[in-house]
Amino acid sequence: MDAVYLGSTGLQVSEIAFGTWRFGREDATGTTEVGKQRAFELLDAYAEGG
C-alpha cells in the first residue's frame, strides 16, 4: 500500500483509509448508526479487498 505525507507534519499515512468512527455510535434516540453485525461485514469486505 502506498503512503503519502500528511500535510507538513512529516507523518506518512496510507493513501487509502477506512473510516470507522461511526461504528457503534448511538444518536440521541439510542439508534446505532452502524450496528455491530454490519460493522463486521464491512470490515470483512475491506480485509478481503486488500
PDB file with SEQRES, HELIX, SHEET and CRYST1 records, atoms N, CA, C and O in Angstrom:
SEQRES   1 A   50  MET ASP ALA VAL TYR LEU GLY SER THR GLY LEU GLN VAL          
SEQRES   2 A   50  SER GLU ILE ALA PHE GLY THR TRP ARG PHE GLY ARG GLU          
SEQRES   3 A   50  ASP ALA THR GLY THR THR GLU VAL GLY LYS GLN ARG ALA          
SEQRES   4 A   50  PHE GLU LEU LEU ASP ALA TYR ALA GLU GLY GLY                  
HELIX    1 AA1 LYS A   36  GLU A   48  1                                  13    
SHEET    1 AA1 2 ALA A   3  TYR A   5  0                                        
SHEET    2 AA1 2 GLN A  12  SER A  14 -1                                        
CRYST1    1.000    1.000    1.000  90.00  90.00  90.00 P 1           1          
ATOM      1  N   MET A   1       0.846  -1.168   0.000  1.00  0.00           N  
ATOM      2  CA  MET A   1       0.000   0.000   0.000  1.00  0.00           C  
ATOM      3  C   MET A   1       0.894   1.234   0.000  1.00  0.00           C  
ATOM      4  O   MET A   1       1.905   1.283   0.700  1.00  0.00           O  
ATOM      5  N   ASP A   2       0.516   2.207  -0.776  1.00  0.00           N  
ATOM      6  CA  ASP A   2       1.297   3.431  -0.882  1.00  0.00           C  
ATOM      7  C   ASP A   2       1.010   4.373   0.281  1.00  0.00           C  
ATOM      8  O   ASP A   2      -0.092   4.398   0.830  1.00  0.00           O  
ATOM      9  N   ALA A   3       2.027   5.142   0.639  1.00  0.00           N  
ATOM     10  CA  ALA A   3       1.893   6.122   1.721  1.00  0.00           C  
ATOM     11  C   ALA A   3       2.185   7.512   1.166  1.00  0.00           C  
ATOM     12  O   ALA A   3       2.939   7.670   0.206  1.00  0.00           O  
ATOM     13  N   VAL A   4       1.579   8.502   1.782  1.00  0.00           N  
ATOM     14  CA  VAL A   4       1.793   9.901   1.411  1.00  0.00           C  
ATOM     15  C   VAL A   4       2.057  10.696   2.682  1.00  0.00           C  
ATOM     16  O   VAL A   4       1.710  10.261   3.780  1.00  0.00           O  
ATOM     17  N   TYR A   5       2.671  11.861   2.527  1.00  0.00           N  
ATOM     18  CA  TYR A   5       2.897  12.729   3.676  1.00  0.00           C  
ATOM     19  C   TYR A   5       1.616  13.480   4.020  1.00  0.00           C  
ATOM     20  O   TYR A   5       0.889  13.928   3.134  1.00  0.00           O  
ATOM     21  N   LEU A   6       1.353  13.608   5.300  1.00  0.00           N  
ATOM     22  CA  LEU A   6       0.171  14.298   5.793  1.00  0.00           C  
ATOM     23  C   LEU A   6       0.511  15.770   5.986  1.00  0.00           C  
ATOM     24  O   LEU A   6       1.072  16.167   7.006  1.00  0.00           O  
ATOM     25  N   GLY A   7       0.162  16.560   4.994  1.00  0.00           N  
ATOM     26  CA  GLY A   7       0.466  17.992   5.053  1.00  0.00           C  
ATOM     27  C   GLY A   7       1.941  18.224   5.282  1.00  0.00           C  
ATOM     28  O   GLY A   7       2.781  17.592   4.640  1.00  0.00           O  
ATOM     29  N   SER A   8       2.263  19.124   6.191  1.00  0.00           N  
ATOM     30  CA  SER A   8       3.664  19.430   6.506  1.00  0.00           C  
ATOM     31  C   SER A   8       4.076  18.829   7.848  1.00  0.00           C  
ATOM     32  O   SER A   8       5.042  19.282   8.462  1.00  0.00           O  
ATOM     33  N   THR A   9       3.339  17.799   8.310  1.00  0.00           N  
ATOM     34  CA  THR A   9       3.614  17.206   9.620  1.00  0.00           C  
ATOM     35  C   THR A   9       4.804  16.260   9.611  1.00  0.00           C  
ATOM     36  O   THR A   9       5.373  15.969  10.663  1.00  0.00           O  
ATOM     37  N   GLY A  10       5.184  15.778   8.433  1.00  0.00           N  
ATOM     38  CA  GLY A  10       6.245  14.787   8.359  1.00  0.00           C  
ATOM     39  C   GLY A  10       5.743  13.366   8.575  1.00  0.00           C  
ATOM     40  O   GLY A  10       6.509  12.411   8.442  1.00  0.00           O  
ATOM     41  N   LEU A  11       4.470  13.219   8.904  1.00  0.00           N  
ATOM     42  CA  LEU A  11       3.879  11.897   9.111  1.00  0.00           C  
ATOM     43  C   LEU A  11       3.485  11.282   7.778  1.00  0.00           C  
ATOM     44  O   LEU A  11       2.963  11.968   6.899  1.00  0.00           O  
ATOM     45  N   GLN A  12       3.737   9.990   7.632  1.00  0.00           N  
ATOM     46  CA  GLN A  12       3.287   9.279   6.452  1.00  0.00           C  
ATOM     47  C   GLN A  12       2.056   8.459   6.814  1.00  0.00           C  
ATOM     48  O   GLN A  12       2.017   7.780   7.840  1.00  0.00           O  
ATOM     49  N   VAL A  13       1.064   8.538   5.956  1.00  0.00           N  
ATOM     50  CA  VAL A  13      -0.184   7.812   6.170  1.00  0.00           C  
ATOM     51  C   VAL A  13      -0.551   7.069   4.891  1.00  0.00           C  
ATOM     52  O   VAL A  13      -0.075   7.405   3.807  1.00  0.00           O  
ATOM     53  N   SER A  14      -1.387   6.076   5.026  1.00  0.00           N  
ATOM     54  CA  SER A  14      -1.862   5.312   3.885  1.00  0.00           C  
ATOM     55  C   SER A  14      -2.663   6.211   2.949  1.00  0.00           C  
ATOM     56  O   SER A  14      -3.369   7.113   3.398  1.00  0.00           O  
ATOM     57  N   GLU A  15      -2.549   5.957   1.638  1.00  0.00           N  
ATOM     58  CA  GLU A  15      -3.348   6.709   0.666  1.00  0.00           C  
ATOM     59  C   GLU A  15      -4.830   6.395   0.816  1.00  0.00           C  
ATOM     60  O   GLU A  15      -5.687   7.244   0.571  1.00  0.00           O  
ATOM     61  N   ILE A  16      -5.114   5.178   1.216  1.00  0.00           N  
ATOM     62  CA  ILE A  16      -6.499   4.737   1.348  1.00  0.00           C  
ATOM     63  C   ILE A  16      -6.789   4.474   2.818  1.00  0.00           C  
ATOM     64  O   ILE A  16      -5.997   3.834   3.511  1.00  0.00           O  
ATOM     65  N   ALA A  17      -7.919   4.965   3.285  1.00  0.00           N  
ATOM     66  CA  ALA A  17      -8.300   4.754   4.680  1.00  0.00           C  
ATOM     67  C   ALA A  17      -9.742   4.245   4.734  1.00  0.00           C  
ATOM     68  O   ALA A  17     -10.518   4.443   3.800  1.00  0.00           O  
ATOM     69  N   PHE A  18     -10.073   3.607   5.811  1.00  0.00           N  
ATOM     70  CA  PHE A  18     -11.427   3.097   6.021  1.00  0.00           C  
ATOM     71  C   PHE A  18     -11.948   3.716   7.305  1.00  0.00           C  
ATOM     72  O   PHE A  18     -11.568   3.294   8.397  1.00  0.00           O  
ATOM     73  N   GLY A  19     -12.806   4.702   7.185  1.00  0.00           N  
ATOM     74  CA  GLY A  19     -13.313   5.407   8.356  1.00  0.00           C  
ATOM     75  C   GLY A  19     -14.303   4.576   9.149  1.00  0.00           C  
ATOM     76  O   GLY A  19     -15.287   4.079   8.600  1.00  0.00           O  
ATOM     77  N   THR A  20     -14.046   4.427  10.434  1.00  0.00           N  
ATOM     78  CA  THR A  20     -14.912   3.598  11.279  1.00  0.00           C  
ATOM     79  C   THR A  20     -15.427   4.339  12.507  1.00  0.00           C  
ATOM     80  O   THR A  20     -16.022   3.718  13.389  1.00  0.00           O  
ATOM     81  N   TRP A  21     -15.215   5.628  12.585  1.00  0.00           N  
ATOM     82  CA  TRP A  21     -15.557   6.339  13.819  1.00  0.00           C  
ATOM     83  C   TRP A  21     -17.043   6.310  14.129  1.00  0.00           C  
ATOM     84  O   TRP A  21     -17.424   6.543  15.276  1.00  0.00           O  
ATOM     85  N   ARG A  22     -17.901   6.032  13.148  1.00  0.00           N  
ATOM     86  CA  ARG A  22     -19.335   5.981  13.404  1.00  0.00           C  
ATOM     87  C   ARG A  22     -19.807   4.574  13.792  1.00  0.00           C  
ATOM     88  O   ARG A  22     -20.973   4.388  14.141  1.00  0.00           O  
ATOM     89  N   PHE A  23     -18.928   3.604  13.733  1.00  0.00           N  
ATOM     90  CA  PHE A  23     -19.310   2.241  14.096  1.00  0.00           C  
ATOM     91  C   PHE A  23     -19.645   2.199  15.588  1.00  0.00           C  
ATOM     92  O   PHE A  23     -18.844   2.609  16.428  1.00  0.00           O  
ATOM     93  N   GLY A  24     -20.833   1.700  15.899  1.00  0.00           N  
ATOM     94  CA  GLY A  24     -21.239   1.551  17.284  1.00  0.00           C  
ATOM     95  C   GLY A  24     -21.713   2.833  17.942  1.00  0.00           C  
ATOM     96  O   GLY A  24     -22.130   2.817  19.100  1.00  0.00           O  
ATOM     97  N   ARG A  25     -21.655   3.932  17.230  1.00  0.00           N  
ATOM     98  CA  ARG A  25     -22.055   5.228  17.785  1.00  0.00           C  
ATOM     99  C   ARG A  25     -23.582   5.326  17.806  1.00  0.00           C  
ATOM    100  O   ARG A  25     -24.246   4.993  16.825  1.00  0.00           O  
ATOM    101  N   GLU A  26     -24.121   5.779  18.914  1.00  0.00           N  
ATOM    102  CA  GLU A  26     -25.568   5.946  19.032  1.00  0.00           C  
ATOM    103  C   GLU A  26     -25.929   7.415  18.904  1.00  0.00           C  
ATOM    104  O   GLU A  26     -25.215   8.288  19.396  1.00  0.00           O  
ATOM    105  N   ASP A  27     -27.057   7.682  18.230  1.00  0.00           N  
ATOM    106  CA  ASP A  27     -27.527   9.057  18.158  1.00  0.00           C  
ATOM    107  C   ASP A  27     -28.342   9.381  19.415  1.00  0.00           C  
ATOM    108  O   ASP A  27     -28.397   8.571  20.341  1.00  0.00           O  
ATOM    109  N   ALA A  28     -28.961  10.536  19.451  1.00  0.00           N  
ATOM    110  CA  ALA A  28     -29.686  10.989  20.644  1.00  0.00           C  
ATOM    111  C   ALA A  28     -30.855  10.073  21.010  1.00  0.00           C  
ATOM    112  O   ALA A  28     -31.270  10.032  22.168  1.00  0.00           O  
ATOM    113  N   THR A  29     -31.387   9.339  20.029  1.00  0.00           N  
ATOM    114  CA  THR A  29     -32.522   8.451  20.305  1.00  0.00           C  
ATOM    115  C   THR A  29     -32.083   7.042  20.681  1.00  0.00           C  
ATOM    116  O   THR A  29     -32.919   6.187  20.975  1.00  0.00           O  
ATOM    117  N   GLY A  30     -30.764   6.794  20.672  1.00  0.00           N  
ATOM    118  CA  GLY A  30     -30.254   5.475  21.012  1.00  0.00           C  
ATOM    119  C   GLY A  30     -30.110   4.551  19.814  1.00  0.00           C  
ATOM    120  O   GLY A  30     -29.763   3.380  19.965  1.00  0.00           O  
ATOM    121  N   THR A  31     -30.377   5.081  18.618  1.00  0.00           N  
ATOM    122  CA  THR A  31     -30.233   4.294  17.397  1.00  0.00           C  
ATOM    123  C   THR A  31     -28.765   4.229  17.006  1.00  0.00           C  
ATOM    124  O   THR A  31     -28.085   5.254  16.950  1.00  0.00           O  
ATOM    125  N   THR A  32     -28.278   3.026  16.737  1.00  0.00           N  
ATOM    126  CA  THR A  32     -26.888   2.858  16.321  1.00  0.00           C  
ATOM    127  C   THR A  32     -26.774   3.165  14.838  1.00  0.00           C  
ATOM    128  O   THR A  32     -27.542   2.644  14.029  1.00  0.00           O  
ATOM    129  N   GLU A  33     -25.818   4.011  14.482  1.00  0.00           N  
ATOM    130  CA  GLU A  33     -25.649   4.408  13.088  1.00  0.00           C  
ATOM    131  C   GLU A  33     -25.171   3.242  12.229  1.00  0.00           C  
ATOM    132  O   GLU A  33     -25.699   3.033  11.137  1.00  0.00           O  
ATOM    133  N   VAL A  34     -24.199   2.491  12.690  1.00  0.00           N  
ATOM    134  CA  VAL A  34     -23.745   1.265  12.025  1.00  0.00           C  
ATOM    135  C   VAL A  34     -23.699   0.198  13.106  1.00  0.00           C  
ATOM    136  O   VAL A  34     -22.863   0.246  14.008  1.00  0.00           O  
ATOM    137  N   GLY A  35     -24.604  -0.762  13.005  1.00  0.00           N  
ATOM    138  CA  GLY A  35     -24.688  -1.807  14.016  1.00  0.00           C  
ATOM    139  C   GLY A  35     -23.489  -2.743  13.995  1.00  0.00           C  
ATOM    140  O   GLY A  35     -22.708  -2.748  13.044  1.00  0.00           O  
ATOM    141  N   LYS A  36     -23.352  -3.528  15.043  1.00  0.00           N  
ATOM    142  CA  LYS A  36     -22.206  -4.421  15.208  1.00  0.00           C  
ATOM    143  C   LYS A  36     -22.089  -5.416  14.057  1.00  0.00           C  
ATOM    144  O   LYS A  36     -21.003  -5.595  13.506  1.00  0.00           O  
ATOM    145  N   GLN A  37     -23.185  -6.061  13.690  1.00  0.00           N  
ATOM    146  CA  GLN A  37     -23.145  -7.055  12.614  1.00  0.00           C  
ATOM    147  C   GLN A  37     -22.718  -6.416  11.301  1.00  0.00           C  
ATOM    148  O   GLN A  37     -21.867  -6.957  10.595  1.00  0.00           O  
ATOM    149  N   ARG A  38     -23.301  -5.269  10.968  1.00  0.00           N  
ATOM    150  CA  ARG A  38     -22.951  -4.588   9.709  1.00  0.00           C  
ATOM    151  C   ARG A  38     -21.501  -4.118   9.742  1.00  0.00           C  
ATOM    152  O   ARG A  38     -20.811  -4.169   8.724  1.00  0.00           O  
ATOM    153  N   ALA A  39     -21.039  -3.667  10.885  1.00  0.00           N  
ATOM    154  CA  ALA A  39     -19.645  -3.232  11.015  1.00  0.00           C  
ATOM    155  C   ALA A  39     -18.695  -4.389  10.708  1.00  0.00           C  
ATOM    156  O   ALA A  39     -17.704  -4.206  10.001  1.00  0.00           O  
ATOM    157  N   PHE A  40     -18.993  -5.582  11.237  1.00  0.00           N  
ATOM    158  CA  PHE A  40     -18.154  -6.747  10.953  1.00  0.00           C  
ATOM    159  C   PHE A  40     -18.201  -7.118   9.472  1.00  0.00           C  
ATOM    160  O   PHE A  40     -17.182  -7.496   8.894  1.00  0.00           O  
ATOM    161  N   GLU A  41     -19.375  -7.011   8.860  1.00  0.00           N  
ATOM    162  CA  GLU A  41     -19.490  -7.304   7.431  1.00  0.00           C  
ATOM    163  C   GLU A  41     -18.627  -6.344   6.615  1.00  0.00           C  
ATOM    164  O   GLU A  41     -17.934  -6.764   5.688  1.00  0.00           O  
ATOM    165  N   LEU A  42     -18.669  -5.074   6.955  1.00  0.00           N  
ATOM    166  CA  LEU A  42     -17.876  -4.075   6.242  1.00  0.00           C  
ATOM    167  C   LEU A  42     -16.383  -4.289   6.450  1.00  0.00           C  
ATOM    168  O   LEU A  42     -15.601  -4.179   5.505  1.00  0.00           O  
ATOM    169  N   LEU A  43     -15.987  -4.594   7.675  1.00  0.00           N  
ATOM    170  CA  LEU A  43     -14.569  -4.851   7.956  1.00  0.00           C  
ATOM    171  C   LEU A  43     -14.074  -6.094   7.224  1.00  0.00           C  
ATOM    172  O   LEU A  43     -12.954  -6.107   6.712  1.00  0.00           O  
ATOM    173  N   ASP A  44     -14.897  -7.136   7.172  1.00  0.00           N  
ATOM    174  CA  ASP A  44     -14.524  -8.346   6.439  1.00  0.00           C  
ATOM    175  C   ASP A  44     -14.342  -8.043   4.953  1.00  0.00           C  
ATOM    176  O   ASP A  44     -13.373  -8.491   4.341  1.00  0.00           O  
ATOM    177  N   ALA A  45     -15.270  -7.286   4.374  1.00  0.00           N  
ATOM    178  CA  ALA A  45     -15.170  -6.936   2.954  1.00  0.00           C  
ATOM    179  C   ALA A  45     -13.928  -6.091   2.688  1.00  0.00           C  
ATOM    180  O   ALA A  45     -13.260  -6.263   1.669  1.00  0.00           O  
ATOM    181  N   TYR A  46     -13.625  -5.185   3.600  1.00  0.00           N  
ATOM    182  CA  TYR A  46     -12.434  -4.340   3.470  1.00  0.00           C  
ATOM    183  C   TYR A  46     -11.167  -5.193   3.493  1.00  0.00           C  
ATOM    184  O   TYR A  46     -10.265  -4.995   2.679  1.00  0.00           O  
ATOM    185  N   ALA A  47     -11.104  -6.135   4.420  1.00  0.00           N  
ATOM    186  CA  ALA A  47      -9.927  -7.004   4.537  1.00  0.00           C  
ATOM    187  C   ALA A  47      -9.788  -7.910   3.311  1.00  0.00           C  
ATOM    188  O   ALA A  47      -8.680  -8.127   2.818  1.00  0.00           O  
ATOM    189  N   GLU A  48     -10.901  -8.433   2.826  1.00  0.00           N  
ATOM    190  CA  GLU A  48     -10.867  -9.303   1.652  1.00  0.00           C  
ATOM    191  C   GLU A  48     -10.437  -8.543   0.399  1.00  0.00           C  
ATOM    192  O   GLU A  48      -9.838  -9.117  -0.510  1.00  0.00           O  
ATOM    193  N   GLY A  49     -10.746  -7.255   0.361  1.00  0.00           N  
ATOM    194  CA  GLY A  49     -10.384  -6.431  -0.790  1.00  0.00           C  
ATOM    195  C   GLY A  49      -8.927  -6.023  -0.810  1.00  0.00           C  
ATOM    196  O   GLY A  49      -8.437  -5.472  -1.796  1.00  0.00           O  
ATOM    197  N   GLY A  50      -8.238  -6.297   0.283  1.00  0.00           N  
ATOM    198  CA  GLY A  50      -6.811  -5.980   0.347  1.00  0.00           C  
ATOM    199  C   GLY A  50      -6.575  -4.597   0.828  1.00  0.00           C  
ATOM    200  O   GLY A  50      -5.426  -4.170   0.940  1.00  0.00           O  
TER     201      GLY A  50                                                      
END                                                                             
